[in-house]
């Protein structure tokens, strides 16, 4: 009876798969998947027919039937790889995953077939029955894993055409897995499983036929996801664990004596409980998912594209939209969101809101520096998922969120912004357009982008602070220059007032007073114009061509009332330079006055003019107290450093050097304490003077009369 049932069972399988082979071969061999199905159906027909022949005539032998069993499993696995071929071509499987699937399948099948062939040809018993069963179980698990990956990663339009094929193949391998696992556990193949196997195969044939008809004009496109590999890997690990458990239980029962059965039950119970605990552990599952994602798959993001996108956003130097708002959009775009807000550290030991986008925030927009959130971020760089926080606050140490974040609708992620190791800001991202599953890759990319954008925010803030400081510096410097000039004017007018009672009847004094007053009026008018137009450029200030020789003669005449009186050496020809007359007069007048202040009344001050290749060099020499090299290098041109005590501002030399540099010239100083000093002022001459100066010989620096360095 059992013999007849087995014969009918496998006979039915051979008949229906022979029909399927003919059906596929005559009409639908246009794709790899069709050719794979034909091969699987044909080999299955041979396999079932061999079992029928063995039932009737007792031939062929076991090894031939075992090799056909392996070939049958191999044919169905090749069909699964044909379904995955499109994914391989499009590069959707990571390189390591391709190698792992291909190598595992190749090694397993070749090993089993080789061992069976060697035993058949040479009649050498290499492996025992348990090893063969383990090989069959491994093939079944491999087939189930491939089916699961195909189903989970097929696009929506492809699942309807693949579901019958996936169900049929999965049923074949699942049935084989349970049958061989049962045989491994009990030491023999169950007759119930074996006799029903043919009918099971025959009953699945319509699923394959329907699939061929439905998919002959539909493309097949697949990809493997991390979730699919995770579930497949979990299934394989669990199956391997259960197999080891079965083997262990068998040996515990065999060698445990009278306690064998009890120890077997204890081992199985504890092991299954341990397996369930591992499978339900979020930490273990998360680490397994991270391991799979890092080692078997391409990255979730196109990092080149993401980096270029961020660079384009941040390279925009305009303030439309402001930089903080652009940072919000960059961070939100990483997780398919379009809303958020950002807080940056202010001067009041807190974090003030700088911008928000598409997010309604409460009025109170400051996060205190001593809040739980700030302390949490100062201890660890952790992105807070507010949905996860609401479900499990203990995960975040029962942290109390600020009202501004807790009361913001649609708030989702709270991201720390670090400048180095210090918390510089906090970003809030709103809920995305659609549900987004976050993993380690999302968080890593968000952290990297947050640090980069934070550096740019800090740099922009530093530039703004520097700009304000420079504005105040410019204002202070202009004020200092004005005060210096006003001090000079006050000194001149004070001298007139002081001498007026004595010389009021002297016409020459009256003329000098009128000239001095006129000069003071013009000087103050220039100061007022400078206040009104503080941003006059040097080019705008040097449009006037003036005679440097004539200007020096005027200054010498003006300063001849003090002792020692300066002297212009020789009779230099007119030399034209381009400069603002009043500013150049102030600069040169300051140098002459300083020489008079440093020289005793019986000393000597001389001025020389020498043309030199497109420039004119003016030497102002005195026989005064002189200066040390240290003073010249560290104090002479330093603003607000004066040797005149409270009567000097200490900016005259600095102002002179800065203006000469604006004209394209330079000032050099040589001096020796107790001997004297020499200021060398080089100025570029005007074009007309250059034509005449090129025929003049170049001169060198004259040496002061008393050995000034």
BAVO-478297 format. One record per residue: x, y, z of N, C-alpha, C, O in turn. Coordinates in steps of 0.05 Angstrom, whole numbers, plus 5000, padded with zeros to 4 digits. Each point is the difference from the previous one (the first is absolute). Example, Ala and Ser with C-alpha at 12.3 -4.5 7.8 and 13.67 -1.06 7.14 Angstrom:
// residues 2
526448865156498250245000501850245000502150005013;497250214973501650245001498550225014501050225004;
***
This chain:
// residues 709
501749765000498350245000501750255000499650194984;502449815034501850235001501650034975500550224990;500349544999501550014975498350114977501050174985;496549765014498250114979499550305004499950154980;499949945045499650295005502450164991499750214988;502749695018502550144991500250014970500850204988;498449574999500149994971498150214987500850144982;496849875029498150194989500950295005499850174983;501349875041500950275007502250104981499750224988;502449635009502250104983499449974970501050154984;497249665010499149994972498550254992500350104978;498050005040498550244994501950244997499750164982;502449855035501950224998501549984973500450214988;500549565004501449974975498250094976501050134982;496549795019498250074978499550304998500250114978;499150025044499350284998502450174994499850204985;502649735025502350164994501049954971501350174988;498249595001500649954972498250184982501050114981;496549925027498250184985501050295002500050144980;500849945044501050275004502550054984500450224988;501449585010502450034984499450054971501150174987;497149675002499250034972498650274996500650134980;497749955039498650254997501950244999499750184984;502349825034501950225000501849994976500750214988;500249555005502049984978498850084973501550104983;496049855013498850064974499150294996499450084978;500450075044498850274997501550225013500050234990;501349735033500850235016502949995008500750075023;501149864959502949995007501350274991502149994987;496850235020501150264991501750135021501550184994;498349745032501550145021501549795016499549764999;502450345017501549825017498249865020500449765007;497650385003498249885020498449784987499449805014;499850224961498649794986501849764995499149775004;503350284988501949784996500649865026500449765001;499850405021500549885026497749825009500449795011;497250314984497649845007499949744984499349795010;501450234964500149754984502049805011499449765001;503050345006502049815010499049885026500349755004;498550415014499149895026497849804995500049795013;498150274969497849814994501149744988499149785007;502850244975501149774986501549825020499649755000;502150375017501549845019498149885021500449775008;497550374999498149895019498549764988499449815014;500150214960498749774986501949755001499049785006;503650264989501949785001500149895028500149765005;500050425015500249925028497549835008500349785011;497350324983497649855007499849744984499249795011;501650214964499949764984501949795011499449764999;503050325010501949825012498849865025500449765004;498250395012498849895024497849804993499649805013;498950274965497949814991501349744991499049785006;503250244979501449764990501149845023500049754999;500950385021501149855023497849855014500449785010;497250344992497749875012499249754984499149805011;501150224962499049784983502149784997499449775004;503150314989502049804993502349985021501649824998;498450365021502150005020502650124991502149985013;497950154964502350144989499150284992497650044995;504250155003502949995007500550005030498250005016;504549994990500749985028499850275015499250204989;501649795036499850235018501650244991499150225000;503449734992501850224992498950154976500250255000;498849614981498850144976497750175009499750234992;498649655024497650165010500950245017498850214999;503449765016501050225017501150224982499650245006;501949684973501150214982497850154986500150244996;497849614995497750144988498650185019498950214993;501049715033498850185020501650265002498850215001;503949774999501650245001499650174975499950245001;500049634975499650154975497350145000499850224990;498249655021497350135002500250255016499050214992;502249775032500250245017501750224987499450235001;502749684985501750194986498550154978500350244996;498049614989498550134979498150215011499750224988;498949725034498250205011501650255011499050224998;503349735013501650235010501150174977500150245002;500549624975500950154977497650184990500550224990;497149685011497750164993499850255017499450214990;501149765036499950235018502250204993499550245001;502949664992502150194992499350134973500850234996;497849634987499150134975498150235006500150214986;498349765034498250225008501550235012499150234998;503249725014501650215012502050124980501450195007;498749714969502050094981499850304993502050134997;495649965001499650284994501150185022501350204994;498449725031501150155022503050004999501350205006;499949574986502949994997501050194979502050145003;496649874974500850174978499950305008501850154992;496249935023499750285007501650085024499950235009;501649585002501850075022498650055026501150155017;496649744987498650065025500849825023499350065023;502249744971501049835021502950095005501650034981;499149995044502850085007501949784991499249774997;503350304998502049814991500349765018500249784991;499950275036500349795019497649815000500249765004;497450364992497649835000500049824975499249775002;501650344976500249844975501949765005499349774993;503050295017501949795005499049795020500349764996;498450345025499049825021498049814989500149765005;497950344980497949834988501249814980499449765000;502250344982501149834979501949795010499849764993;502050325025502049815010498749795017500649764998;497550325020498749815017498549794984500149765005;498450334974498549814984501949824984499649755000;502450364988501949844984501449805016500249764993;500950325030501549825017498249775010500849774999;496950305011498249805011499249794979500249765004;498950344973499049814979502349834989499749764997;502550374996502349864989501049795020500749774992;499450305033501049815021498249765002500949775000;496550285001498149775003500049824975500149765002;499850374975500049844975502749854997500049774991;502250365015502649874998500249765018501049784992;498250265033500149775019498249774990500849775002;496850294989498349794990501149864975499849764998;501450404984501149884975502449835007500349784988;501450315030502349835007499149745013501149794994;497050235023499049755013498749814979500349765002;498350364978498849844979502049864982499849774993;502350394999501949894981502049815013500549794989;500550295034502249855013499049825022501549855012;495950164994498849835021501550045027500649815014;499950454992501550075024498050155018498950214991;500749705033498250145019501550235013501549975019;498050274970501450245011498450135022501050095020;496349934976498350135019497949805009499349814985;499650245039497949835010497350134994499850214988;498149655021497350104994499350265013498650174988;502449885037499450265013501350234986498850224998;503549744991501350224984498450064976499650244992;499349564994498350044977497550165008499150184985;499849745037497550145010500650305005498450174994;503949885019500850285005500350164974499350234999;501949644981500250134974497350074988499750214989;498449605012497450054990498550235015498750164988;501749845039498850215016501250274992498650204998;504149814998501350254992498950104973499650244997;500049584984498950084974497250115004499350204987;499149685029497350095005500050285012498450174992;503349885028500150265013501050214980499050235001;502949704982500950194980497850084981499750234993;498749574999497850064982497950185013499050184988;500449765038498050175014501150295003498450194998;504149835008501250275003499850164974499350245000;501349634977499850144975497150084994499550224989;498649615016497250064995499250245017498650184990;502249835035499250225018501250264990498650215000;503949794991501250244990498650104975499650244996;499849584986498650074975497350135007499350214989;499249675028497350105006500150275014498450184994;503349855025500150255016501050234984499350235006;502349724973501350224986498950044972501050184986;497149675006498850044973498350255001498650045020;501350124958498350235000497149935000499349764995;499050435010497149955002498849884975498349815002;502650294974498849894976500949724994498749864984;503550055028501049734994499049795019500249764993;498850315030499249805020497649834990499949765005;498350384982497649854991500749784981498749794999;503450254985500849804980501849795012500449784988;500850285035502049815011498949845024501349815009;496450275000499149885025499649704997500649845019;498350074958499549714996502749844999500249795012;501750334974502649874998501449985027501249805007;498750425008501350015026498649815019501349865016;496150134984498549825018500749714993500449845018;499750094956500649734992502749915008500449785012;501750384982502749925007500450005030501349825011;497650385003500350005029498749755013501149895019;496650024970498749765010501849754996500249835017;501050154959501849784995502249985020500549795012;500950444992502349995018499249985029501449885016;496350244991499149975028499349715006500649905022;498049974960499349725004502549835003500249835018;501850214964502549855002501450065027501249815012;498850444997501450075025498749845023501549885016;495950124986498749865022500449704998500449865021;499650044955500349714997502949915008500349815015;501750344976502749925006500750075029501649865013;497350354998500550065028498849795018501249925020;496449984973498849785014501749754998500349855019;500850104957501749764996502650025017500949805011;500250454990502550035016499449965030501749895014;496050204995499349985028499449715008500949915022;497749944961499249735007501649784987499549765004;502550314980501849804989498949864975501449824990;496350264999499049884975497950184988498850175014;500849804960498050164986497249905005499549764998;498850425010497349925006498549914974500250144980;498549635022498649904976497650184993499450034976;499450105044497850184994501050244983498850074980;503450045029501250224985500749914972499550144980;501949635018501149914974497749944980500250084977;497849795032497949924981498350244992499050014977;500750195041498450244992501650194983498850194989;503849775010501750204986499350024970500050224989;499549564998499350014972497550164994499950164982;498049785035497550154996500350305006498850174986;502949895033500550295006501350134976499150224992;502849654996501350124976498050024977500050214986;498449595010498050004978498050225005499150134981;500049915044498050205006501050294995498450184996;504249865004501150264997500450084971500550234993;499349584988500550054972498250224989501050174985;496449845021498350224989501050285007499650194985;501649845039501150265007502250094981500150234992;501649585000502150074981498950064972500950184987;497149675005498850054974498650274999500350154980;498249925041498750265001502050224999499650214987;502649765027502050215001501250054972500550234992;500049554993501150034973498150164982500850174985;496649775017498050134984499850305007499850174982;500249885044499650285009502450184996499750244998;502749655000502450175000501450004973502350104998;496549794981501649984975500550274988501850034983;496650185024500550274989500750205022500050244995;500549675029500650195022502949995008501149785002;500250455002502850005008500249915029498250025016;504149874990500649925028502350165011502150014988;497550125034502050185011500149955030497950015014;504549944997500249935028502350165012501850094986;498149935040502350115015499849885028497949945010;504450045002500249895027500250235020501650194996;496749815024500150205021501449895024500349765004;500450435014501249925025498149845017500749815013;496750274986498049855015499749714991499849825016;500450154957499749724989502449835009499649785009;502750334988502449855008499949945030500949795010;498150415005499849975029498249765007500749835016;496950164972498249785006501049744989499849795014;501450214962501149754990502349915017500249765007;501650425001502249925018499049905027501049815011;496950324999498849915025498949724997500349835018;498450124960498849744995502249784998499749785011;502450294975502249804997501349955027500649775007;499950445008501349975026498249845019500949825015;496550244984498149855017499949714992499949825017;500150134957499949724990502549855008499949775010;502450364987502549885008500149955030501049795009;498050405006499949975029498249765008500849845017;496950134970498249785006501349734992499649805013;501850204965501449754992502049925020500249775008;501450425001502049945021498649915025501049835015;496750294991498549935024499049714997500149845019;499050094956499049724996502349805003499649795013;502750284976502349825003500849975029500549785010;499650455003500850005028498049845017500849855018;496650194977498049855015500249704995499649845018;501150094957500349714994502249885017499749795012;502650354988502349895015499650015030501049825015;497650384995499450025028498249765008500449885021;497750064962498249785006501449734998499649825016;502350174965501449744996502049945022500349775008;501050445001502149955020499250095029501750005018;495850084985499250105026499049795019499350065023;500649694968499149795018497150025006498450074984;501049875042497250015008498950295002497650045000;504350155000499150285000500050124972499650244997;500949604983500350104973497650164990500350224990;497349665013497650134989499550265015499350204987;501149805039499550255016502050224992499350234997;503349694999502050194992499450114972500650234994;498449594989499350094973497850215000500250204987;497749755029497950195002501050275012499250214991;502549765030501150245012501750164980499750254999;502049624986501750134981498350144978500550234994;497549634996498350124979498550245010499850204987;499149775037498450225011501750255005499250224992;503149745021501850235006501050134974500250244998;500549594983501250104975497950164984500650214988;496949685011497950154985499450265014499650214987;500449795039499550255015502250204994499550244997;503049675002502250174994499850114972500650244995;498649594986499750094972497850214998500450214986;497449755027497850204999500950265013499350224990;502349765031501050255013501850154981499850254999;501949614987501750144981498450134977500650224992;497549634998498450104978498350245008499450174983;499849855042498450225009501650235011498950215007;503749764995501750225010500450214979501149954978;498150295028500350234981503050064996500850074978;500849905043502850074997501449804981501550084983;497949665021501249804982499150044971501649984982;495850065015499050044973501250254987500650004976;499750215039501150254989502949964992500950094979;500649775038502849954993500349824976501850034984;496449775014500149834977499350154974501349964980;496750225022499350164977502350194992500650034976;500750095043502350174994502349844987501250094981;499349675030502149834988499449934971501750024983;495849915012499249934972500250244982501049984978;498150255031500050244984502950094994500550094977;501249895042502850094996501649824983501950094987;497549655013501849804987498949884975501549894984;495950135011498949864977498550184980499049904980;500750365026498350174983501450264993501750095015;497550014962500850274993498750195020498149935013;502950324987498950195019497350104992499249994977;499350095043497250094995500050264985498150054984;503950125020500150264987502150004978502049855001;497650324979502150064981501650235012499250234997;502949705017501450215016501350214982500150235009;500749704967501050214982497950204994500550245001;497149674993497850184993499250165025499450244998;500449635025499350155024502050225007499350225008;503349714988502150205007499950234980500350235008;499349714966499950224981497550175005500250254997;497649635010497650155006500550195024499250244999;502049665022500650165023501950234993499750225010;502349714974502050214993498750224984500650235004;497649704977498750214985498350185018499950244996;498849645023498350165018501750195017499450235003;502849665008501750175018501850194985500950205011;499649754963501750184984498650264993501350194990;496149825013498550244994500750215021499249985023;502250234968500950215019497950215006500450175017;497449824969497950205005498549935026500549795012;497950394997498549965025497149944994498350075017;501149824960497349934993499849714990500849954977;498349865039499250045028502450025019502349934991;497450155034502250025018501349725005498749794996;503850215011501549755004498749825020499749764994;499450325030498749825018497549854987499649775005;498950384979497749874987500949794980498849804996;503450264990501149814980501049755015499649774990;501650265033500949775015497649835009500249754999;497650375008497649855007499149844977499349765002;500650364974499049864977501949774992499149794992;503550245012501949794994499549765018499849774991;500150285035499649795020497349864996499849755001;498150414994497349884996499949844975498749794999;502750304980499949854975501349725001499449834984;502450135035501249745003498149785008500449774995;497450315018498049815010497250064988498049945012;502050174963497550054985498150185015497649964999;503450245014498350205014500550274988502050044985;496250155021500350274990499650215022499650244994;500549685031499550195022502149965022501249785002;499250435013501949985022500550275012498950214991;502849795029500950255013502849965011501049775002;500350455004502849995009500550205021499150234999;502349685022500850185022503150005001501349804998;499850445006502950035002500750145026498450165010;503949795000500950115025500350304998501250104981;497750045039500350295000501850095023501249845013;498950424991501750115021498849995028501350095019;496349824983498650005026499949725012498249945016;503749894977500249725011497549844995499049865017;500050174959497749844991500149954970501950074987;496049825002499849944972497550134989497849935007;502650274976497850164989499449904972501749924985;495750085009499149924973500950204979499650245003;501749654977501050174978498249994975499950194985;498849585011498349984976498249765004500549815015;497350194970498249774999498849994972499850204986;499449565005498949964974497649815001500349775009;497450334983497549844999499449865026498949785000;501750355022499549885026499050225019501250215003;496549735009498850195019501249965027499649795013;502050404997501349985026498750195020498950214992;501249725033498950175021501550275002502150034987;496850155028501250275002502749985014501950134992;498249725030502549995015502049834984499749764997;502350384992501849874980502949985010501850004984;498649985042502749975012500249745015498249935016;504049924979500549765016502250075020502250084992;497249885033501950075021502549834999499849764993;502450365015502549854999500149785021501649814997;496850215024500149795021497749804998499349865019;499450134957497849814997501049714997502349964994;495949855010500849724998500949934972501849844996;496950284984500749944972502950084995501549854987;499350395021502850094996501949835015502149934988;497350005037501849825014500249724987502249885000;495650034989500049744986501950014976501549814995;498350404989501650034976503050055008501849934984;498750195038502750055008501449745008502549985000;495949825008501249755008500249804977501949845000;496450174980500149814978498850124975498050155001;503149774977499150094974497849814990500649804987;497050255020497849824995497650154988499150205011;500049724966497650124988497549895013499749755002;498650425007497649925015497749974981499250194986;499649585014497549944985497750055020499749855019;498850364976497950085019497849795002498849965021;500749894957498049795002501049775017498549895016;504050054982501249805017500250095029499649855019;500950414984500050125027497349975014499949945024;498050114961497349985012499349715007498749955020;502349864964499449725006501849895022499149835016;503450264986501849895020501850225011502350024991;496750145027501750225011502449905016502050145002;497949625008502349895015502449984982502350025010;497349934965502249984981501750265000502450004994;496350225012501350265001500350105029500150245005;500149585014500550065028497950195012500650175016;496949794975497750165010500650304998499350165017;502049924961500750284995497550174996498049914988;502050335023497850184997500650194977502050155000;496349844979500450174977499150295005498250045016;503150154972499250285003497250044989499149864982;499550345028497250054991500050074970498149924986;503950225005500050084972499949764981498950024978;502449765030500049764983497649825006498849894982;500550085044497849835007497450114989498249844993;501450425005497550124991500050064971498150124990;504049814995500050054971498649774986500949775002;497050284983498749784986501749904977501650144988;498149605006501449874978503049985005501549964981;499550085044502849975005500849714999498549835009;503850114980500849724996502849945010500449845019;501750294970502749955008501350245012499650234990;501949735031501650215013502949944995501049795009;500550394977502749944991501950195013499650254999;502549655014502050185012501950104979500849864982;500150395020502050124983502550065016499950165019;502349714974502450025015502150164985500449964976;501050215038502350144990502449895015500550085023;500949744965502149855014498649815019498549824992;502050215034498749835020498050155017498949905019;500550354973498150165015497450024985499950014975;497950005040497350024988499650294992499950185016;499949864957499750284990497150064993499250245001;499249564993497250054992498449755002501049785004;496450254991498049795001498150034976499050224996;500649574989498250014977497649825005500349785012;497450304979497649845002498949964972499750184985;499749575009498949924974497249905003499449845018;498850264965497249925001499549734987501849894988;495850015015499349744989500250004970499450204987;501449575001500449994971497449984985497849975011;502550044962497649974983498849725003497549985003;504149824998499149735003501749865021502050115009;497149665000501449855021502949934991500349894978;501750185038502849944994501149835022499950075023;501349704969501349835019502950095003501650004981;499150085043502750105006501749775009499249835015;503350174975501949805009502750145005500250255000;501949595005502650125007501050184978501450205006;497949744969501150174978498850275000501350204995;496049825010498750265002501350175022500650234996;499849655027501150155023502850084995500850235007;500849604981502850074994500250244981501550185004;496849814975500150224980499050265013501150214995;496849775021499050245013502150125018500350255001;501249595014502150105018502250144985501050215007;499849664970502250124984499150274989501550205001;496149814987499050244988499650225022500550234995;498549685028499650195022502650135008500150245005;502049614997502750115008501050194978501150215006;498649724969501050174978498450264999501250224999;496249775003498450244999500550175025499950254999;500649625024500550155024502650154998500250235009;501849654978502650154996499550254983501150215006;497249774973499450234984498450215015500550244997;497649675019498550195017501950155019499750255003;502149615009501950135019501850184985500750225010;500249704966501850184984498550254992501150225001;496449754990498450244993499650185024500250254997;499349645026499650165024502650155007500050235007;502349624990502550135006500650234980501150205008;498249764966500450214981498350245006500850234997;496749725012498350235007501150155024500050255000;501049605019501250145023502550154992500450225009;501249664974502450144990499350244984501350215003;496649774981499250244984499150225018500750244996;497749705025499250215019502450115015500250255004;501749585003502450105014501650184981501150205009;499149724966501450174981498650274996501350214996;496149795004498550254997500650185024500550244997;499449645027500750165024502950094999500650225008;501249614982502850074998500450234981501450195005;497249804972500150224980499050265012501250214997;496549775018498950235013502050125021500450245001;500749585015501950095020502550124988501050205010;499949684968502450104987499550284988501650185003;496149844984499350264989499750215022500950234997;497949695025499750195022502750085011500550235007;501349574995502750075010501550194982501350185009;498449774964501350194981498850285003501550204999;495849815003498850265003500850145025500650245000;499649615022500850125025502950104998500750215010;501049634976502850094996500150264984501550185008;497049834970500050254984498850235016501050234998;496849725017498850225015502050095022500150245006;501449585005502050085020502050194988500850195013;500149754963501950184986498850284995501250205004;496249804987498750254995499650165025500450245001;498949625020499650135026502650135010500150225011;502149634984502650115009500750254984501050195011;498449814962500650244984498350235009501050235003;496349735000498250215008500750105028499850245006;500949575012500850095027502450185000500250195015;501749744967502450174998499350284990501250205009;496949824972499150264990498750165023500650245003;497749635011498650145022502050095021499750225011;502349614995502050075020501750254992500750165016;499949864958501850214990498450254991501250214994;496149775004498450224990500350255017500350224988;499649775039500350255015502750144995500150255001;502049604993502650134997500450114972501350204996;497549674983500650084973497550094985499949984975;498150125039497550074986500450244981498550044981;503550125025500550234983502149954978500650174984;500349585014502049934980498649904975498749795002;501550354976498649914976500949724991498449844989;504250105014500949734992498749785016499349794990;500350275036498749805018497149964991498949785000;499850454992497249984991499849834975498249844997;503750204985500049844975500549715006498649824989;503350125029500549725008497649885013499349764996;499350405022497649895013497849944980498649795003;501150384977497949954980500749754984498249834995;504450134998500849774985499649745017499149804990;501650225036499749775017497149935004499349765000;499050445004497249955003498749884975498449825001;502550294976499049894975500849704997498449844991;504150105017500949724998498449825019499349784993;500150335031498449845020497249964989498849785004;500050424983497349974989500049794978498249824999;503850194983500149804979500449725011498949814991;502850185030500549735012497549895012499449764996;499150405019497649905013497849944979498449825004;501650334974498249944978500649724988498249854994;504450105003500749734990499249785019499249784992;501150275034499149805020497049954998499149775002;499450444995497149974997499349844975498349825001;503150244977499549844975500749715004498749824990;503550135025500849725005497949855017499549774996;499350375023497949885016497549934982498849795004;500650404978497749954983500649784979498149854993;504450124998500749804980502449845011502250034991;497249795028502249865013501249784982502249905006;496550024972501049784984501450094974499949854980;501250395021501550094976502449824995501649965018;498749944958502249824994502550154994499950244994;502449635008502550144993500150104972501150224996;497749644985500050104972498550264998500850184985;497049845030498450255000501550225013499650244994;502249705024501450205015502650094987501350185009;499549694969502650064987499750084972501749964983;496050175010499550094973501550264993500250074977;500950075043501350264996503049974996501349865015;499750274965502950004995501150265012499050224994;503049765023501150235014503050004999501349794995;499950445010502950045000501149945027499550155019;501949634984501149935026502150205009500150065024;501550054958502050205008498850255011500850105021;497149994965498650245010498749955027500050185017;498849584987498849945026502050005022499550105022;502949794973502150005020500950285007500550075023;499750104957500850285005498050145018500850155017;496649804978497950125017500349905029499850155019;500649594984500349885027502450115014500050065024;502249974962502550105012499650295009500850075021;497850094962499550275008498250025024500350165018;497649654983498150015022501449915026499350115022;502549704977501349905024502650145007501549925018;499250304967502550145005499850185025502150105009;495549945002499750165023501149875025500650125020;499749604979501049855022503049934995500949984978;500549995044502849924998500249715007498749915019;503049944967501550104976498350004975498149844997;502450354985498450034976501049794980502449974996;495849894990500849814980501150144975499250224994;502649644992501350114975499749804977500449765004;498850354973499949834976502750024986500950224992;500349555004502749994989499850024969498449874988;503450315001500150034971497650154990498650135015;501149864958497850134987498649804982500350014975;498249805037498749794984497950114980498650195007;501349694970497950074981497349925009499849825018;498150294971497349925008499649704994500649904978;498349965041499549714997497049965006499050065021;499649834959497149975003499349725010501149794991;497250205029499049755011496950025001498950215000;499849555001497149995002499249945029500649785010;498150415003499249975028498050215007499750204986;499049765037498350215011501750205014501549935018;498350324974501950205010499950035031502050025013;495649994997499750045029501149765016501450045020;497949724971501049775015503049974998501349945020;499850114956503049994998501350225016502149955012;496750284988501050225017500149925029501950055014;495949834995499949915029502249795006501350015021;499049804960502049795005502850115001501549955019;499250214961502850114999500350205022502250025012;495850144994500250195022500449865027501550105017;497249674986500349855025502949905002501250015022;500049904957502849905001501950235006501949965015;497650274973501850235006499750095029502050065013;495549954996499550085028501349815020501250085020;498649664974501349805017503050045001501349975021;499950094956502950054999500750255017502050005014;496350204984500650245017499649945029501650105017;496449734990499649935029502449845011500650035023;500749814960502149825009502850144999501949885010;498250364978502650134996500250255017498250165001;504049885012500450255016500250244982500549984977;499050265034499950254984502650044984500050124978;502349795033502550044985500649774981502249994989;495949835007500549774982499450084971499950234993;499849574991499750044971498049804989500049775006;498350334976498049844985500350064971499750234991;500949574992500350034972498149824984499349785010;499950324967498149854983501349984972500850204989;499349565000501149954974497949864982498449845010;501550234965498349884980501749874978501750144989;497949605006501549864980498249834983498549835010;501550214963498449824982501549734998502449995000;496049804996501249734998498049824985498349875013;502050104961498649814983497049995005498949815011;499850414981497150015003499050075028497650015004;504250045014499350085027501650245008502050074988;497150055033501650215013500349935029498149925013;504350124997500649935028500750265015501750154992;496949895030500450235017501349915025499049825014;503350314994501449935024499750235020500850234994;498149715029499850205022501949915022499549805014;502750354989502149935019500150205022499650244996;500949665028500450185023502349915017500949774997;500050415021502249935018498949995029501350105018;496449784984498649995026500949775018502249904998;495950025019500749805021500249724988501349835012;497550134965500149734987498249805013498750055021;501249714967498349785010501649744998501849974984;497449845033501249735000498749834979497750064991;503649735000498949824981497449865010498149964986;501949985040497749875012497650194999497849914995;502750345011497850204999498950034972497650014996;504249994984499050034973498349764991498050044987;502949725021498649764990497449945016498249884989;501750215036497649925016498250235008497749965007;503350294993498550225012499450234980498050135002;503949934979499850244985497450024984498650215001;500749584985497650004983497649865013498149934986;502150035040497849875014498050225009500850195014;496649794979498150215008499750015030500149795013;499550454997499550055028502449945018499849975024;502650014964502549975015501650264995501050044978;499350135042501350264997502250035020499849915023;502350244969502250075019499550285012501750105015;496050024979499550275010498250015024499050215008;500549555004498449995024497150074993498949914980;499850245038497250064997499450214978497750044993;504450084997499650214979499949894972499350154982;501349605015500049884973497949774997499449865019;499650114957498149794994501449744991498949785003;503550254986501549764991499049894974500549764994;498150404989499049894975501150154976499449934977;502350285028501050164977501749844981499550004976;502549855035501749844983498449774987500549944976;497749945039498349794988498350114977499849884979;499050365026498450124979501750064975499149964978;503350145027501850074978500749754983499850014976;500949785038500849764985497649884985500449924977;497250085035497749884986499350164975499249894980;500950385022499350164976502149974978499349984977;503250025031502149964979499749734987500449984976;498949825038499549744988497650004981500149884979;497850275029497750034982500850124973498949944979;503150245022501050134975501849824984500850074978;499949705033501949824986502850045008501849904986;498850255035502750055009500749855025498749815007;503450295007500949875024501650195017500950214990;499449735036501650155019502049825013499349795010;503250294989502149855014501350195020500250254996;500849645026501250165021502749885008500349765004;501750414999502649925012500650205022499450244997;501649675025500450175023502149895019500549755000;500750425015501949925021499750185024500150254997;499549645027499650185023502450195005502349914999;497050355005502050205005501350114975501550195001;497849704975501250094975497950134982500550234991;497349645005497950124983498549794985500449765004;497750334979498349814986499750104971500550234993;498849584990499550064971497549854992499949755000;498050404991497549884989500250024970500450214988;499449554998500149994971497249954990498949785005;499950414981497349974989500249974970500950184986;498249595004499949954971497250024990498149895010;501650284968497450044987500249964970502050084988;496049795000500149984970499450274988498250155009;503249924970499650264987497949984979499349784991;499750455000498050004979501249934974502550004997;495949944982501049904974501850214987502149924989;497250335012501650214987502850025013501950054986;498249915040502650015014501649764993502550014999;496249764997501549754993501550034974502349904997;496550244984501450034974502650165003502049944987;498050255032502450165004501949865019502550034997;496449815022501749885021501649774989502149935012;497149954965501549774991502750074989501749834997;498750434998502750084991501850095023502350064996;496549945029501650085023501449765012498849784999;503650255012501349775012498749925026498950175014;501149574993498949905025501850085022502550024997;496450045027501550085023499649815022498049855000;503750155019499849835023499350175024500050244999;499449625023499250135025502450175010502249905003;497350365003502250165011500549925029498149905014;504350144996500749945027499850255017501050204993;497649785030499850245017502750105008502049855000;498250405005502650135004501549885024502450005000;496149915020501449915024499849695004499849915022;500149954955500249715002497449855007500149805014;497650314978497549865006499949744983500849994977;498449795037499849744986497950014979499549804986;
***
